[in-house]
Amino acid sequence: MERELNLTPVQKESIDKVLKQSQERIKTIRVKIAPDMREELKIVRDQIRAQLNPEQQQKFEEALKAKPTRKLEDAKDDLRKKTPKENRRPRPGAFETNSVLTNAP
């Protein structure tokens, strides 16, 4: 964004501060809604499974295990490329959303 908008150093610093504050607020929101999100995802998965034959259910389970991991790894890679090392979160535990996406029954 910095290059596309031709931001001044002062603008970049100010916008970085706004984004960092927003990330903290979003993190708080995610923590609050995570249990509801997990429950909703479980309900949806169960409803989908009920519509599938055994072979389709097996493929569905495989897809659930594979897709979130790939997307999460892609997201992590993107963040590593964009986030200065001093602002990166510690490696253990990865993202909070990981548990939301992968907690299949």
N, C-alpha and C positions, 0 to 999 in steps of 0.2 A: 504494500500500500504506500509505503514511503516514497518509492520511486514514481509510482503511477500518479501520485498527487503532488509530487515535487515539494514535499514538506520541508520546512525549515527545521533546524535542530530543536528549536524551542517548541514548535508544533509537535514534532515527533515525541519529545519528552512528555509533553502534556497529554497527548493521545495515548501513549504507553501507560501513563498513570491511570487514565480513564479505563482502559482495557483491563489493567490489573485489578482495579477495584471491582469492575464488572465480573471478572472471573471469580473473585472471592464471594460475591453475592450469588452467582450461579452455583458455586460449590455448596453454599448453604442451602439453596433451594433443592439441589439434587439429593442432599442428605435427607431432607425432609420428605421428599416424594419417593425415594428409592423403595421403601417397603410396598407402597401402593403400585409402583411400576412393576415390581417383581410379581406381585399377585395378579395384576392384569395380564402380564405376559404368560403366566402359568394358565390362566383361564383361556386365553386365546389359543395357546398350544393344545390344551385339552380339547377344545372345540374343534380344532383342525384335525387332531388325531381321530376324533370320533367319525369324521367324514371319510377317512382313508381305509383302504384294505391293508392287510398285514405287510405286504411288499411295499406299499406306499409309505406306511408308517415307518418302516425301517429306513427308507430313503430320507424321509422327513427328519428322523433322528440324526442321521449322518449329516444332513444339511445344517441342522441346528448346531451341531458340534463344530463344523468346519467354517461356516460363514462368519459368525461373530469373531472368531479368532483371526481370520484373515483381515477383516475390517479393522479390528483393534490393532493388529500389527501395522497395518497401513497408516492408521491414525498416529500411532506411536512414532513411526518413522517420520511422518510429516512434522510432528511436534519437535522431534529431535533436530530436524533441519532448520526449523524456524525459531526455536527457543535458545537464547544464549545459555551456555553451560551453567553460569552462576544462578540462573532462574529455574533450572530443571528440578523436578521433584526427584526424590530418591527412587532408584530402580525397584526395590522390593515392594510388592503390593500393586504395582502398575496403576491402572486407572480404577477409580471407584465404579465407573460404569461397567467394568468387566463383570462384576458380580451380578449386575442387573441383566446383562445380556446373556450370561452363560449359566445362570441358575435354573436349569431345566429340571423338572421333577424326575 
